[in-house]
Amino acid sequence: MAILKKEKLQTILQVTESLNQIKDIDSLLDRILLESRRFMGADAGSIYLVQGNCLRISYVQNDSMLKGNSNNRLIYQNHEVPIDEHSMSGYVAYTKKPLIIADAYAIPATVPYQFNRSFDIQSAYRTHAVMSIPLITVANRLIGVLQLINPLNEAGVVVPFSEEDCLLGMHFAIQAASAIERAQITRETILRMIKIAQLHDPKETGGHVNRVGAYSIEIYQKWASDHGVDPEEIKRQKDALRIAAMLHDVGKVAISDLILKKSEKLSADEFGVVQMHTVLGARLFSDSSSDVDAMAGEIALNHHEKWDGSGYPGQIRLDENPIRMGKGKKADEIPLMARIVAVADVFDALITRRIYKDGWAEEKVLEYLEEQKASHFDPEIVQAFISIYDIILAIHRRYPD
């Protein structure tokens, strides 16, 4: 047992070091939950984050129920729990103390919290052992709750969590909470940048950019899995892609709002000015050496290119003044991540209602994407998008304007 404890501590130290390298909050939650389940041998788990006076379920994994990408649909489901004594996770958040339950169906009536069986009933799952740990920073700020479910022994049989598991989990939770806090600050900074663009362009909303970021990583996950990309490479790319995709239109901060807010059809000269947001956005990231900035610049520059070469800005030099639009990039000349964001961006723009237009019906949007593949869009990206459409819809519901 002492050897096992030492091995787990070494694993926790290695994992916490790697957490500091992850920039995107969603990629971080995925890694925290995966690694905590791994060293505890847990079959399932959830991470709840504090939102006002509630906990919002922000990440879910379950090996028995769902495999691969199918888990992702659960990530985007809206589910909130009050921070009070009536649920297990709410109780842990309320008291800021860990909780170990040997059998969720045998909680005594003498305690204030109870187990909500509705998820088990809907999914035909059986929750036995549960360990819930508060995610608290070194400054004693409650970030959320990490909940692990059904640890399995070598024979695959559910066993209870131990007090040792709880101590190790608490140690890991402190490091995880600090990493989450840093990632939340990064996300909030990005959204503030986008709010500046929103002052110019009514189409650029927090909901839109969150949706485009989420669509993009799920499309990439599907495309990359189908192409046999190494799972670790997929995780690395998704970490950068989520943030980079959210910044696809940040160059609009430099475009006059007299043009962006114009309700009438733009003149040729005005449309030429709008096209420059791709170049201006790319220039914002041109002097950085980080993976996120490099990808953000690539997406900003290329997300209006078209598969058949009829898009913009085409083959250009970023350091040229004035910029002259070049021959459009086509097919694989367009970077993969920009081809993905192109589909995500257009889908969201069409299906979402705005003050100046109604959203299109789902059938009409999907028909348009099918019609435009091989002309506007990469056919493989459209196919990947359609194959995960249930996840796409869950994302659209999770991030309203």
Sequence and secondary structure as in RCSB ss.txt:
>XXXX:A:sequence
MAILKKEKLQTILQVTESLNQIKDIDSLLDRILLESRRFMGADAGSIYLVQGNCLRISYVQNDSMLKGNSNNRLI
YQNHEVPIDEHSMSGYVAYTKKPLIIADAYAIPATVPYQFNRSFDIQSAYRTHAVMSIPLITVANRLIGVLQLIN
PLNEAGVVVPFSEEDCLLGMHFAIQAASAIERAQITRETILRMIKIAQLHDPKETGGHVNRVGAYSIEIYQKWAS
DHGVDPEEIKRQKDALRIAAMLHDVGKVAISDLILKKSEKLSADEFGVVQMHTVLGARLFSDSSSDVDAMAGEIA
LNHHEKWDGSGYPGQIRLDENPIRMGKGKKADEIPLMARIVAVADVFDALITRRIYKDGWAEEKVLEYLEEQKAS
HFDPEIVQAFISIYDIILAIHRRYPD
>XXXX:A:secstr
 HHHHHHHHHHHHHHHHHHTT  SHHHHHHHHHHHHHHHHTEEEEEEEEEETTEEEEEEEEETTT  GGGHHHHH
T   EEESSSSBHHHHHHHHT  EEES GGG  TTSS B   HHHHHHT     EEEEEEE TT  EEEEEEEEE
EB TTS B    HHHHHHHHHHHHHHHHHHHHHHHHHHHHHHHHHHHHHH TT  HHHHHHHHHHHHHHHHHHHH
HTT  HHHHHHHHHHHHHHHHTTTGGGGGS HHHHT  S   HHHHHHHHHHHHHHHHHTTT  SHHHHHHHHHH
HHTT  TTS  SS S  TT SS    S   GGGS HHHHHHHHHHHHHHHHS BTTB    HHHHHHHHHHHBTT
TB HHHHHHHHHTHHHHHHHHHHS  
